[in-house]
Amino acid sequence: MPFSWGLIRLPATMILQDEATMCGIAGHISFSAGETASPAFQQEQLLKMTTALVHRGPDAAGTWSDDEAGVNLGHRRLSILDLTQAGAQPMVSATSASSSGRFVISYNGEIYGYPSLARELAGLGHNFTGHSDTEVLLAAIEQWGVEDALARVHGMFAFALWDRQARTLTLARDRAGKKPLYIARTATGLAFASELRGILKRDDIAREIDPQSTALYLRFMAVPAPHSILRDCWQLPPASYITIDPTAAPADLGTVIAAAPRYWDAASIARTGQAAPRDMTDADALTEVTARLSAATAERMVADVPVGAFLSGGIDSSCVVAMMCDHATRPVETYTIGFHEAGYNEAEHAAAVARALGTDHHELYLSGTDARDVIPRLPEIYSEPFADSSQIPTYLISRFARSRVTVALSGDGGDEVFGGYNRHIHAQRLAGTLRTWPLTLRRAISALARSLPPRVWDRLLAPLGQPQAGDRLFKLAGALAARDTEALYLFFQSVWDDPATLVRGITPVPGVRSEYVSLPTLAGDMMLGDYLHYLPTDPLHKVDRASMAVSLEVRSPLLDTRLYEFAWTLPEHMKLRGGKGKWLLQELLARRLPHQLMDRPKQGFGVPIGDWLRGPLSEWGDHLLDPARIEAGGLLHAAPIQEAWRRHLSGRENLANKLWTILMLEAWREHWNI
C-alpha cells in the first residue's frame, strides 16, 4: 500500500446502534490424564494472559471457570457496540425454552449483518436479552451446531467455546484469518490466546524456538499458520476449527491443528468459479461488484463509537472511502499521514483524492525520526518475529487514527481478490518466458541485470517516473532465473531463497506453492495462493497487531466473503486488463475520480529501511548482527548474515529485507529473553 494513509471520520448522525467487540481472548483447559495444576495456579496464569492482552481490550475484563472440568476462559473487551454490561464476556448462552445455557464463549470479533440472523433465530423460538452478536452466535450454535453456524456467519472473529454438556472445547477462526488465535501445549493441557504474548506470559510453557518455523519466518517475513515461532505452539489456520475432548487429549496437538477441518474452502470456491466463469458484460459485472462492495461497506460502518477509514489514495482504500461517502449524509472528514522522504510519501496524492471525493481533509506529516522511534517497540507490538517493514507506518497510522476514532475501515484484500500485485500482472508473460526461453539464457540475462546495483537503475530509469525502480527491476530479474512456475511463485514470496543455510540443524524448508496449483492460469494460482497464504501471514497479521496495539478495530469490506465468492466467478480479464490489475475496481473509481488521479504506478507502503541501516540504524544493526552474538545464540549461522550486512553497507546491493528479518528475530529474542 502507498506510504501515506488517511482516516475518514463519520458524522455522529451516521453512528448506528448495535453490538460487537474487538477484544483479546485467552484460556486454558486441563487434560484429564497426566499432571494437574491447582485451580489457584490456573487462575493466576489466566490473569497473566488477559493482562498481557489489555491493549486489545482496555474497556473491561472478565473470566469464567469450571474447576471440576479444568476449564478457564478469559476476555479483554474493546467496546464497539452496546457499551453496556449486556455484551460482557465470557458469555453463557441463554437459558429458555429453546436455549439450555449449554455453551460458554470467549469471543473476539464481529459478525456483519447479524440482525437478520437474529430475526431468523427469533422465528425459531430463541429469545435475546440484549442486542449482542455474541448472543446471536451462541444461539446459532445452539440451533445448528458449530460447523453449520460457522457456515452461516460472515465476519472476522476467533473464539473459544466450552460445551458444558459434551464437555468439549472448540476453537475457531474466521474465513480470511483476520483475527488470530494461538494454541500451545502446557505442562497440564492446552492454552490459547489472541496473541503469542498471552502464551509467553504463562509459567508452564516451553519457551523454545522451533528451528523449522524460524526458517519459514526467514523465507516469508512472518511465521505462517499452522506454525508459530515456539516449538510447542501453533496458530489455528483461517476458516477452520478444532474440538478438544480433555479426557482424550491428542498425542500430537500440532498434527490436529494442521489438519483442522475447514468450514469454508476458498480454494474450492476459486476452482469452481474459474471452471465455468460467468458470461457477463463489463457493465453488469461493474454493477454487481459495486453493489456488493457498497453493502459490505455499509455493514462495517455500524458502531456506537466513531468510525473512520484508512485512505492512501490508492485504488483499494479509495474504493472503500467512495462507498462510505455514498452512505454518509454529509461530507466526512479525512486524515492522512505523510513523510518527507522522497519516493515514499504520497500525502499530496491522498489529499487530491480526498478533494475529489468531497471530504474535509486533514493531514499529519511525520519525520524519519518519528518512524524510527517505533522500532524498539516492535518486538512487543508483534510479540512474534515479524519483518515486513511497513509494520512501522501501519502502526503510526493506527496510532494517529485512534486519537480520533475507535474503528477504521481499510482496503485490505483488494490486491489478493482482484489481482493487484505486480506478480499477478506479469504472471502470464513470465510463464510464457519460462516455457520458451532456455534456463541458461534466462539466468544469464538475470545476472546481467543484477550486475548494476538498484541505486544505479534508479538513476537510469528516473525519466520513466517509476518509484523504487531499481528494487523492482532486481526482483523481476531474479524471477527470470526461476526453474519453473512453482519456483517462480516461491521466489516472489521468499525473502531468503534458501533459509536452511542460515538456521542450524534443519532440513530443507518447503514452499507453499503445490497446494494452490489448481486454476487455469498462473495469475489465478498466484491470486489464490496470495489469499490463502500471503494475506493472513503478512498483511492481516501486520494490521491486526499494529491496530490492536493502540486499541483500534480495523474492518475490511474488500475481504467480505460474499464479494470474494462473486469475484472468482468472473473471467480473469475483468481483473487483469491492459497490463494493469484490479480492472473492475479501477472502473468503479473512474466514475468518481479524475483520470490523472488514477493513472500512476503502484507504490508500496514502506519506509527507507535500507538507507536507515546504512545511517542512523547502523550501530543498532552492528549490535544485533555481531557475529559473536549470533553464534552464541545457537540458532543461526553468523557467516552468511555478516556477509549480507557487509554487502548492504557497501551500497552496491539493497539487502534491507533480508537483514530486517534477522534484526527483527534478534530484537524479539532480546526483548523476550528467549
C-alpha positions as CSV (number, residue, x, y, z in Angstrom):
1,M,0.0,0.0,0.0
2,P,1.2,3.6,-0.5
3,F,3.2,5.4,2.1
4,S,0.5,7.7,3.4
5,W,-2.8,6.6,4.7
6,G,-5.7,8.6,5.8
7,L,-8.7,8.4,8.0
8,I,-12.3,9.2,7.5
9,R,-14.5,10.0,10.4
10,L,-18.2,9.7,10.1
11,P,-20.5,12.4,11.4
12,A,-22.4,11.5,14.6
13,T,-25.6,11.1,12.7
14,M,-24.2,8.1,11.0
15,I,-23.4,6.2,14.1
16,L,-25.8,3.3,14.4
17,Q,-26.9,1.1,17.3
18,D,-25.8,-2.5,17.6
19,E,-23.2,-4.6,19.5
20,A,-19.8,-6.1,18.8
21,T,-16.4,-6.2,20.4
22,M,-12.9,-6.3,19.2
23,C,-11.1,-8.0,22.0
24,G,-8.5,-10.3,23.3
25,I,-9.3,-13.8,24.4
26,A,-7.3,-16.3,26.4
27,G,-7.8,-19.5,28.4
28,H,-6.7,-23.0,29.4
29,I,-8.1,-26.4,29.5
30,S,-6.6,-29.2,31.6
31,F,-6.3,-32.7,30.2
32,S,-7.6,-35.4,32.5
33,A,-4.6,-37.7,32.1
34,G,-1.1,-36.7,33.4
35,E,-0.2,-33.9,35.7
36,T,-2.7,-31.5,37.1
37,A,-2.4,-27.9,38.3
38,S,-4.4,-26.3,41.2
39,P,-7.3,-24.0,40.3
40,A,-5.5,-21.2,42.0
41,F,-2.5,-21.7,39.7
42,Q,-4.7,-21.7,36.6
43,Q,-6.5,-18.5,37.8
44,E,-3.1,-16.8,38.3
45,Q,-2.0,-17.9,34.8
46,L,-5.3,-16.7,33.3
47,L,-4.8,-13.3,34.9
48,K,-1.3,-13.0,33.4
49,M,-2.6,-13.9,30.0
50,T,-5.5,-11.5,30.0
51,T,-3.3,-8.7,31.4
52,A,-0.9,-9.2,28.6
53,L,-3.8,-8.6,26.1
54,V,-5.1,-5.4,27.8
55,H,-4.3,-3.4,24.7
56,R,-6.7,-5.5,22.7
57,G,-9.5,-4.8,25.2
58,P,-8.9,-1.8,27.5
59,D,-12.5,-1.3,28.4
60,A,-13.3,-4.3,30.6
61,A,-12.1,-7.8,31.6
62,G,-13.9,-11.0,32.5
63,T,-13.2,-14.6,33.4
64,W,-15.2,-17.8,33.7
65,S,-14.0,-21.1,35.2
66,D,-15.2,-24.6,35.9
67,D,-12.7,-26.0,38.3
68,E,-14.1,-29.5,38.1
69,A,-13.7,-29.6,34.3
70,G,-10.4,-27.8,34.4
71,V,-11.7,-25.0,32.1
72,N,-10.7,-21.3,32.3
73,L,-11.8,-18.7,29.9
74,G,-10.6,-15.1,29.9
75,H,-11.6,-12.0,27.9
76,R,-10.5,-8.4,27.4
77,R,-13.1,-6.1,25.9
78,L,-12.8,-3.2,23.5
79,S,-16.4,-1.9,23.4
80,I,-17.6,-1.0,19.9
81,L,-21.4,-1.6,20.1
82,D,-23.8,-2.0,23.0
83,L,-21.4,-0.4,25.5
84,T,-23.4,-1.9,28.5
85,Q,-22.9,-5.0,30.5
86,A,-25.3,-6.8,28.2
87,G,-22.3,-7.5,25.9
88,A,-19.9,-8.6,28.7
89,Q,-17.8,-11.8,28.2
90,P,-17.2,-14.7,28.7
91,M,-20.9,-15.1,27.9
92,V,-23.1,-18.1,28.8
93,S,-25.9,-19.0,26.3
94,A,-29.3,-18.1,27.4
95,T,-31.5,-20.5,29.4
96,S,-35.0,-20.6,28.0
97,A,-37.5,-22.9,26.3
98,S,-35.2,-23.0,23.2
99,S,-31.8,-22.5,24.9
100,S,-30.3,-24.6,27.6
101,G,-27.4,-22.5,28.9
102,R,-25.2,-25.2,27.4
103,F,-22.4,-23.0,25.9
104,V,-19.9,-20.6,27.3
105,I,-17.9,-18.4,24.9
106,S,-15.0,-16.0,24.8
107,Y,-15.2,-14.3,21.5
108,N,-13.2,-11.7,19.6
109,G,-14.8,-10.2,16.6
110,E,-17.8,-9.1,14.7
111,I,-20.5,-10.8,12.7
112,Y,-21.6,-8.5,9.9
113,G,-25.3,-8.2,9.3
114,Y,-26.1,-10.4,12.2
115,P,-29.6,-8.7,13.0
116,S,-31.0,-10.8,10.1
117,L,-29.6,-13.9,11.6
118,A,-31.1,-12.9,15.0
119,R,-34.6,-12.5,13.3
120,E,-34.3,-15.9,11.8
121,L,-33.4,-17.4,15.2
122,A,-36.2,-15.5,16.9
123,G,-38.6,-17.1,14.5
124,L,-37.3,-20.5,15.6
125,G,-38.1,-19.6,19.2
126,H,-34.9,-18.0,20.5
127,N,-35.2,-15.1,22.9
128,F,-32.5,-12.4,23.3
129,T,-31.9,-10.4,26.4
130,G,-29.6,-7.8,24.6
131,H,-28.6,-6.9,21.1
132,S,-25.3,-8.6,21.0
133,D,-23.8,-10.5,18.1
134,T,-22.1,-12.7,20.7
135,E,-25.5,-13.8,22.0
136,V,-26.7,-14.4,18.4
137,L,-23.7,-16.5,17.7
138,L,-24.4,-18.6,20.8
139,A,-28.0,-19.1,19.7
140,A,-26.9,-20.1,16.2
141,I,-24.6,-22.7,17.7
142,E,-27.3,-24.0,19.9
143,Q,-29.7,-24.2,17.0
144,W,-27.5,-25.7,14.2
145,G,-24.2,-26.8,15.8
146,V,-20.8,-25.3,15.5
147,E,-20.0,-26.2,11.9
148,D,-23.4,-25.2,10.4
149,A,-23.4,-22.0,12.5
150,L,-20.0,-21.0,11.2
151,A,-21.1,-21.6,7.6
152,R,-23.9,-19.1,8.2
153,V,-22.0,-16.2,9.7
154,H,-19.9,-13.6,7.9
155,G,-17.3,-11.6,9.8
156,M,-14.0,-11.5,11.4
157,F,-13.6,-13.5,14.6
158,A,-11.8,-16.0,16.8
159,F,-13.5,-17.7,19.7
160,A,-13.2,-20.4,22.3
161,L,-16.5,-22.3,23.1
162,W,-16.9,-24.6,26.1
163,D,-19.8,-27.1,25.7
164,R,-21.0,-27.9,29.2
165,Q,-23.0,-30.9,28.0
166,A,-20.5,-32.6,25.7
167,R,-17.5,-31.4,27.9
168,T,-15.5,-30.3,24.9
169,L,-13.7,-27.1,23.9
170,T,-14.0,-25.7,20.4
171,L,-11.6,-23.1,19.0
172,A,-12.5,-21.4,15.7
173,R,-11.2,-18.7,13.4
174,D,-12.7,-16.5,10.6
175,R,-12.6,-17.3,6.9
176,A,-9.8,-14.9,5.8
177,G,-7.8,-15.1,9.0
178,K,-8.3,-11.5,10.1
179,K,-8.4,-12.4,13.8
180,P,-5.5,-14.5,15.2
181,L,-5.6,-17.5,17.6
182,Y,-2.5,-19.2,19.1
183,I,-2.7,-22.6,20.8
184,A,0.1,-24.0,23.0
185,R,0.7,-27.3,24.8
186,T,1.3,-26.7,28.5
187,A,2.5,-29.0,31.3
188,T,-1.1,-29.9,32.1
189,G,-3.2,-29.2,29.0
190,L,-3.8,-26.6,26.3
191,A,-3.6,-22.8,26.4
192,F,-4.9,-20.4,23.8
193,A,-4.6,-16.6,23.3
194,S,-5.2,-13.9,20.7
195,E,-1.5,-13.1,20.6
196,L,1.7,-15.0,21.3
197,R,2.4,-12.6,24.2
198,G,-0.5,-14.1,26.1
199,I,1.1,-17.6,25.8
200,L,4.6,-16.2,26.6
201,K,3.3,-14.9,30.0
202,R,2.5,-18.3,31.3
203,D,4.9,-20.1,33.6
204,D,4.1,-23.6,32.3
205,I,5.0,-23.5,28.6
206,A,8.3,-24.4,27.0
207,R,9.9,-21.1,25.7
208,E,11.9,-22.9,23.0
209,I,12.3,-21.6,19.4
210,D,11.3,-24.0,16.7
211,P,14.2,-24.1,14.1
212,Q,11.9,-25.1,11.2
213,S,9.5,-22.3,12.0
214,T,12.4,-20.0,12.1
215,A,13.4,-20.9,8.6
216,L,9.8,-20.4,7.4
217,Y,9.9,-17.0,9.0
218,L,13.2,-16.1,7.2
219,R,11.6,-17.0,3.9
220,F,8.2,-15.3,4.4
221,M,9.0,-12.4,6.9
222,A,6.4,-14.0,9.2
223,V,5.6,-17.4,10.6
224,P,2.7,-18.9,8.5
225,A,-0.1,-20.9,10.1
226,P,-0.3,-23.5,11.5
227,H,3.2,-22.9,12.8
228,S,4.5,-20.4,15.4
229,I,8.0,-19.5,16.4
230,L,7.7,-21.6,19.5
231,R,8.2,-25.4,19.4
232,D,5.0,-26.3,21.3
233,C,2.8,-23.6,20.0
234,W,0.7,-23.3,16.8
235,Q,-1.7,-20.9,15.0
236,L,-5.2,-22.1,14.1
237,P,-5.4,-21.8,10.3
238,P,-8.1,-19.5,8.8
239,A,-11.6,-20.9,8.1
240,S,-11.0,-23.8,10.5
241,Y,-11.9,-25.1,13.9
242,I,-10.9,-27.9,16.3
243,T,-12.8,-29.6,19.1
244,I,-10.8,-30.9,22.0
245,D,-12.0,-33.6,24.5
246,P,-9.9,-33.2,27.6
247,T,-10.5,-36.8,28.5
248,A,-8.9,-37.9,25.2
249,A,-6.1,-35.5,24.8
250,P,-4.4,-35.7,21.4
251,A,-0.9,-37.2,21.4
252,D,0.2,-34.7,18.7
253,L,-1.6,-31.4,19.1
254,G,0.3,-29.9,16.2
255,T,-1.0,-32.5,13.8
256,V,-4.5,-32.0,15.0
257,I,-4.3,-28.2,14.4
258,A,-2.6,-28.6,11.0
259,A,-5.4,-31.0,9.9
260,A,-8.2,-28.9,11.4
261,P,-11.5,-29.2,9.4
262,R,-12.4,-26.2,7.2
263,Y,-16.0,-24.9,7.3
264,W,-15.3,-22.8,4.2
265,D,-13.0,-23.7,1.3
266,A,-11.6,-20.7,-0.5
267,A,-9.6,-22.9,-2.9
268,S,-12.7,-24.9,-3.9
269,I,-14.7,-21.7,-4.5
270,A,-11.9,-20.4,-6.8
271,R,-11.7,-23.7,-8.7
272,T,-15.5,-23.9,-9.2
273,G,-15.8,-20.3,-10.2
274,Q,-13.0,-20.4,-12.8
275,A,-14.1,-23.8,-14.2
276,A,-17.2,-22.0,-15.6
277,P,-16.9,-18.2,-15.4
278,R,-20.0,-16.1,-15.7
279,D,-20.9,-14.8,-19.1
280,M,-21.4,-11.1,-18.1
281,T,-21.0,-7.8,-19.8
282,D,-18.5,-5.4,-18.3
283,A,-21.4,-3.1,-17.2
284,D,-23.2,-5.9,-15.4
285,A,-20.1,-7.0,-13.6
286,L,-19.3,-3.5,-12.5
287,T,-22.9,-3.0,-11.2
288,E,-22.7,-6.3,-9.2
289,V,-19.2,-5.5,-7.7
290,T,-20.3,-2.0,-6.8
291,A,-23.5,-3.3,-5.1
292,R,-21.6,-6.0,-3.1
293,L,-18.8,-3.7,-2.0
294,S,-21.4,-1.0,-1.1
295,A,-23.3,-3.5,1.1
296,A,-20.1,-4.8,2.7
297,T,-19.0,-1.3,3.5
298,A,-22.4,-0.3,5.0
299,E,-22.3,-3.3,7.3
300,R,-18.9,-2.3,8.5
301,M,-19.9,1.3,9.3
302,V,-22.2,0.1,12.1
303,A,-20.9,1.1,15.6
304,D,-21.7,3.0,18.8
305,V,-18.3,4.8,18.6
306,P,-16.6,7.0,15.9
307,V,-15.9,5.1,12.7
308,G,-13.3,6.0,10.1
309,A,-11.2,4.6,7.2
310,F,-7.6,4.5,6.2
311,L,-7.2,6.4,2.9
312,S,-4.0,6.1,1.0
313,G,-5.2,7.5,-2.3
314,G,-4.7,4.0,-3.8
315,I,-7.3,2.0,-5.6
316,D,-8.5,-0.1,-2.7
317,S,-8.8,2.4,0.1
318,S,-10.3,5.0,-2.4
319,C,-13.0,2.5,-3.3
320,V,-13.8,1.9,0.3
321,V,-13.9,5.7,1.0
322,A,-16.1,6.3,-2.0
323,M,-18.6,3.7,-0.7
324,M,-18.5,5.3,2.7
325,C,-19.3,8.7,1.2
326,D,-22.3,7.1,-0.5
327,H,-23.7,6.1,2.9
328,A,-22.9,9.4,4.7
329,T,-25.4,12.2,4.9
330,R,-22.8,15.0,4.8
331,P,-19.1,15.4,3.8
332,V,-16.9,13.3,6.0
333,E,-13.5,14.2,7.5
334,T,-10.4,12.6,6.1
335,Y,-7.0,12.3,7.7
336,T,-3.6,11.4,6.1
337,I,-0.2,10.9,7.5
338,G,2.8,11.5,5.3
339,F,6.6,11.5,5.4
340,H,9.2,13.8,3.8
341,E,11.4,11.0,2.3
342,A,11.4,11.3,-1.5
343,G,9.9,8.2,-3.2
344,Y,7.8,7.1,-0.3
345,N,5.4,10.0,0.6
346,E,2.0,10.2,-1.1
347,A,0.2,12.5,1.2
348,E,-0.3,15.0,-1.6
349,H,-1.9,12.4,-3.8
350,A,-4.2,11.3,-0.9
351,A,-5.2,14.9,-0.4
352,A,-6.1,15.2,-4.1
353,V,-8.3,12.1,-3.8
354,A,-9.9,13.5,-0.7
355,R,-10.8,16.7,-2.6
356,A,-12.2,14.8,-5.5
357,L,-14.4,12.7,-3.2
358,G,-15.6,15.8,-1.4
359,T,-14.2,15.2,2.0
360,D,-12.9,17.7,4.6
361,H,-9.2,16.8,4.6
362,H,-6.6,16.9,7.4
363,E,-3.0,15.6,7.3
364,L,-0.1,15.0,9.6
365,Y,3.5,14.8,8.5
366,L,6.0,12.7,10.5
367,S,9.7,12.6,10.3
368,G,12.0,9.7,9.8
369,T,12.9,10.1,13.5
370,D,9.2,9.6,14.4
371,A,9.2,6.4,12.4
372,R,12.5,5.1,13.8
373,D,11.3,5.7,17.3
374,V,8.8,3.0,16.9
375,I,11.4,0.3,16.2
376,P,12.2,-0.5,19.9
377,R,8.5,-1.3,20.4
378,L,8.1,-3.7,17.5
379,P,9.1,-6.9,19.4
380,E,6.3,-6.2,21.9
381,I,3.7,-4.9,19.4
382,Y,4.1,-8.1,17.3
383,S,5.1,-10.5,20.1
384,E,6.3,-12.9,17.4
385,P,9.1,-12.2,14.9
386,F,7.6,-10.2,12.0
387,A,9.7,-8.4,9.4
388,D,7.5,-6.6,6.9
389,S,9.0,-3.1,7.4
390,S,5.6,-1.5,6.5
391,Q,4.7,-2.5,10.1
392,I,6.2,0.9,11.1
393,P,3.9,3.2,9.1
394,T,1.0,0.8,9.7
395,Y,1.4,1.3,13.5
396,L,1.8,5.1,13.0
397,I,-1.4,5.5,11.0
398,S,-3.2,3.3,13.5
399,R,-2.0,5.5,16.4
400,F,-3.0,8.6,14.5
401,A,-6.4,7.2,13.7
402,R,-7.0,6.1,17.3
403,S,-6.7,9.6,18.6
404,R,-10.0,10.3,16.8
405,V,-11.9,7.1,16.3
406,T,-12.2,3.6,17.6
407,V,-13.0,1.8,14.3
408,A,-11.3,2.3,10.9
409,L,-12.1,0.7,7.6
410,S,-9.2,-0.4,5.3
411,G,-8.6,-1.6,1.8
412,D,-7.1,-4.9,2.7
413,G,-7.9,-7.7,0.3
414,G,-8.3,-5.8,-2.9
415,D,-4.9,-6.9,-4.3
416,E,-5.5,-10.6,-3.5
417,V,-9.1,-10.8,-4.7
418,F,-8.9,-8.6,-7.8
419,G,-5.3,-9.1,-8.9
420,G,-3.4,-6.0,-7.8
421,Y,0.2,-7.2,-7.3
422,N,2.8,-6.8,-10.0
423,R,3.3,-10.6,-9.9
424,H,-0.3,-11.1,-11.0
425,I,0.1,-8.6,-13.9
426,H,3.3,-10.1,-15.1
427,A,2.4,-13.8,-14.4
428,Q,1.3,-14.9,-17.9
429,R,4.2,-13.1,-19.6
430,L,6.7,-14.7,-17.2
431,A,5.0,-18.1,-17.5
432,G,5.5,-17.9,-21.3
433,T,9.1,-16.9,-20.9
434,L,9.8,-19.8,-18.6
435,R,8.4,-22.2,-21.1
436,T,10.1,-20.9,-24.2
437,W,13.5,-19.4,-23.1
438,P,16.2,-21.8,-22.1
439,L,17.1,-21.7,-18.4
440,T,20.7,-20.8,-19.2
441,L,19.7,-17.8,-21.2
442,R,17.3,-16.5,-18.6
443,R,19.9,-16.9,-15.9
444,A,22.5,-15.0,-18.0
445,I,20.1,-12.1,-18.5
446,S,19.2,-12.1,-14.8
447,A,22.9,-12.0,-13.8
448,L,23.5,-9.1,-16.3
449,A,20.5,-7.1,-15.0
450,R,21.7,-7.6,-11.4
451,S,25.3,-6.6,-12.1
452,L,24.3,-3.0,-11.5
453,P,23.0,-2.0,-8.0
454,P,19.5,-0.8,-7.6
455,R,20.6,2.8,-7.0
456,V,22.2,2.9,-10.5
457,W,19.0,1.5,-12.0
458,D,17.0,4.2,-10.1
459,R,19.0,6.9,-11.8
460,L,18.8,5.2,-15.3
461,L,15.1,4.7,-15.0
462,A,14.2,8.0,-13.4
463,P,12.7,9.5,-16.6
464,L,10.1,6.8,-16.6
465,G,8.7,8.1,-13.2
466,Q,8.7,4.6,-11.6
467,P,9.1,4.7,-7.8
468,Q,11.8,2.4,-6.4
469,A,12.5,1.2,-9.9
470,G,15.9,-0.4,-9.1
471,D,14.4,-2.7,-6.4
472,R,11.6,-3.7,-8.8
473,L,13.9,-4.5,-11.6
474,F,16.1,-6.6,-9.3
475,K,13.0,-8.6,-8.3
476,L,11.9,-9.1,-11.9
477,A,15.4,-10.1,-13.0
478,G,15.5,-12.7,-10.2
479,A,12.2,-14.1,-11.4
480,L,13.8,-14.8,-14.8
481,A,16.1,-17.3,-13.2
482,A,13.3,-19.4,-11.8
483,R,13.4,-23.0,-12.8
484,D,9.6,-23.4,-13.3
485,T,6.3,-21.7,-12.4
486,E,6.3,-23.3,-9.0
487,A,9.8,-21.9,-8.3
488,L,8.6,-18.6,-9.8
489,Y,5.8,-18.2,-7.2
490,L,8.0,-19.2,-4.3
491,F,10.6,-16.7,-5.5
492,F,8.1,-13.9,-5.3
493,Q,7.1,-15.0,-1.8
494,S,10.7,-15.5,-0.5
495,V,13.0,-13.1,1.3
496,W,15.8,-15.6,1.9
497,D,15.6,-18.1,-1.0
498,D,17.4,-20.8,1.0
499,P,16.8,-20.2,4.7
500,A,18.1,-23.7,5.5
501,T,21.6,-22.3,5.1
502,L,21.0,-19.8,7.9
503,V,19.4,-22.0,10.6
504,R,21.3,-24.7,12.4
505,G,20.3,-28.3,12.2
506,I,17.2,-28.2,9.9
507,T,16.0,-30.0,6.8
508,P,15.3,-28.0,3.6
509,V,12.4,-25.6,4.0
510,P,9.3,-26.4,1.9
511,G,7.4,-23.8,-0.1
512,V,3.7,-23.2,-0.2
513,R,3.0,-23.5,-3.9
514,S,1.9,-27.0,-4.6
515,E,-1.4,-26.9,-2.8
516,Y,-2.5,-23.9,-4.9
517,V,-1.8,-25.3,-8.4
518,S,-5.4,-25.8,-9.4
519,L,-6.6,-23.0,-11.6
520,P,-6.4,-22.5,-15.4
521,T,-3.8,-19.7,-15.3
522,L,-0.7,-18.8,-13.4
523,A,-2.1,-15.4,-12.4
524,G,-5.2,-17.2,-10.9
525,D,-3.0,-19.6,-9.0
526,M,-0.9,-16.6,-7.7
527,M,-4.1,-14.7,-6.5
528,L,-5.4,-17.8,-4.8
529,G,-2.0,-18.5,-3.2
530,D,-1.8,-14.9,-2.0
531,Y,-5.2,-15.1,-0.5
532,L,-4.6,-18.4,1.3
533,H,-1.0,-17.8,2.4
534,Y,0.3,-14.3,2.0
535,L,-2.8,-12.4,3.1
536,P,-3.2,-13.9,6.6
537,T,0.6,-14.4,7.1
538,D,1.6,-10.8,6.3
539,P,-0.9,-8.0,5.6
540,L,-3.7,-9.2,8.0
541,H,-1.1,-10.1,10.7
542,K,0.5,-6.7,10.4
543,V,-2.7,-4.7,10.5
544,D,-4.2,-6.6,13.4
545,R,-1.1,-6.3,15.7
546,A,-0.5,-2.6,14.7
547,S,-4.1,-1.5,15.2
548,M,-4.8,-3.5,18.3
549,A,-1.6,-2.2,19.9
550,V,-3.5,1.1,20.1
551,S,-6.9,-0.4,20.7
552,L,-8.2,0.3,17.2
553,E,-10.5,-2.0,15.4
554,V,-9.9,-2.3,11.6
555,R,-12.6,-3.6,9.3
556,S,-12.0,-4.6,5.6
557,P,-15.0,-4.5,3.2
558,L,-12.9,-6.0,0.3
559,L,-12.5,-9.1,2.4
560,D,-16.2,-9.8,2.5
561,T,-16.6,-13.4,1.6
562,R,-19.7,-12.8,-0.5
563,L,-17.6,-10.4,-2.6
564,Y,-14.8,-13.0,-2.7
565,E,-17.1,-15.7,-3.9
566,F,-18.5,-13.5,-6.7
567,A,-15.1,-12.3,-7.8
568,W,-14.0,-15.8,-8.5
569,T,-16.9,-16.3,-10.9
570,L,-15.6,-13.5,-13.1
571,P,-13.4,-14.2,-16.1
572,E,-9.8,-13.1,-15.5
573,H,-9.9,-10.3,-18.0
574,M,-12.2,-8.4,-15.6
575,K,-9.4,-8.3,-13.1
576,L,-6.3,-8.1,-15.3
577,R,-6.6,-6.0,-18.5
578,G,-4.4,-3.7,-20.5
579,G,-1.3,-4.5,-18.5
580,K,-3.0,-3.4,-15.2
581,G,-4.6,-5.1,-12.3
582,K,-7.9,-4.6,-10.4
583,W,-9.6,-3.5,-13.6
584,L,-13.1,-3.6,-12.1
585,L,-12.1,-1.6,-9.1
586,Q,-10.4,0.9,-11.3
587,E,-13.6,1.2,-13.4
588,L,-15.6,1.8,-10.2
589,L,-13.3,4.7,-9.3
590,A,-13.2,6.1,-12.8
591,R,-16.8,7.2,-12.3
592,R,-15.7,9.2,-9.2
593,L,-12.1,10.4,-9.7
594,P,-10.4,12.3,-12.4
595,H,-8.3,10.2,-14.7
596,Q,-5.0,11.8,-13.6
597,L,-5.5,10.6,-10.1
598,M,-5.7,7.0,-11.1
599,D,-3.0,6.8,-13.8
600,R,0.0,6.3,-11.6
601,P,2.3,3.3,-10.8
602,K,1.6,1.2,-7.7
603,Q,3.8,2.1,-4.8
604,G,4.4,0.1,-1.6
605,F,3.6,1.2,1.8
606,G,7.0,1.3,3.4
607,V,9.9,3.2,4.8
608,P,13.5,3.6,3.6
609,I,14.9,0.8,5.8
610,G,17.9,0.3,3.5
611,D,19.1,3.9,3.9
612,W,18.4,3.9,7.6
613,L,20.5,0.7,8.1
614,R,23.4,2.5,6.4
615,G,22.9,5.6,8.5
616,P,21.1,6.2,11.8
617,L,20.4,2.4,12.5
618,S,23.9,1.1,11.6
619,E,25.0,1.0,15.2
620,W,21.9,-0.9,16.3
621,G,22.4,-3.2,13.4
622,D,26.0,-3.8,14.3
623,H,24.9,-4.8,17.8
624,L,22.2,-7.3,16.8
625,L,24.2,-8.7,13.9
626,D,27.5,-9.1,15.7
627,P,28.9,-12.5,14.7
628,A,29.9,-13.5,18.2
629,R,26.4,-12.6,19.5
630,I,24.7,-14.6,16.7
631,E,26.9,-17.7,17.2
632,A,26.3,-17.5,21.0
633,G,22.6,-17.6,20.4
634,G,22.9,-21.1,18.9
635,L,20.1,-20.7,16.4
636,L,21.7,-19.1,13.3
637,H,25.0,-19.3,11.3
638,A,26.7,-15.9,11.6
639,A,28.8,-16.0,8.4
640,P,26.1,-15.6,5.7
641,I,24.4,-12.9,7.8
642,Q,27.6,-10.9,8.3
643,E,28.3,-11.2,4.5
644,A,24.9,-9.8,3.7
645,W,25.4,-7.0,6.2
646,R,28.8,-6.1,4.6
647,R,27.4,-6.1,1.1
648,H,24.4,-3.9,2.2
649,L,26.6,-1.4,3.9
650,S,28.8,-1.1,0.8
651,G,25.8,0.4,-1.1
652,R,26.1,-2.0,-4.0
653,E,23.1,-4.0,-3.0
654,N,19.9,-3.3,-1.1
655,L,19.6,-6.3,1.2
656,A,17.3,-4.5,3.7
657,N,14.5,-7.0,3.5
658,K,16.9,-9.9,4.2
659,L,18.6,-8.1,7.1
660,W,15.3,-6.9,8.6
661,T,14.2,-10.5,9.1
662,I,17.4,-11.2,11.1
663,L,17.2,-7.9,13.0
664,M,13.5,-8.4,14.0
665,L,14.3,-12.0,15.1
666,E,17.2,-11.0,17.2
667,A,15.4,-7.9,18.6
668,W,12.5,-10.2,19.5
669,R,14.8,-12.7,21.2
670,E,16.4,-10.0,23.2
671,H,13.1,-8.4,24.2
672,W,11.5,-11.7,25.4
673,N,14.8,-13.2,26.7
674,I,14.5,-16.3,24.6
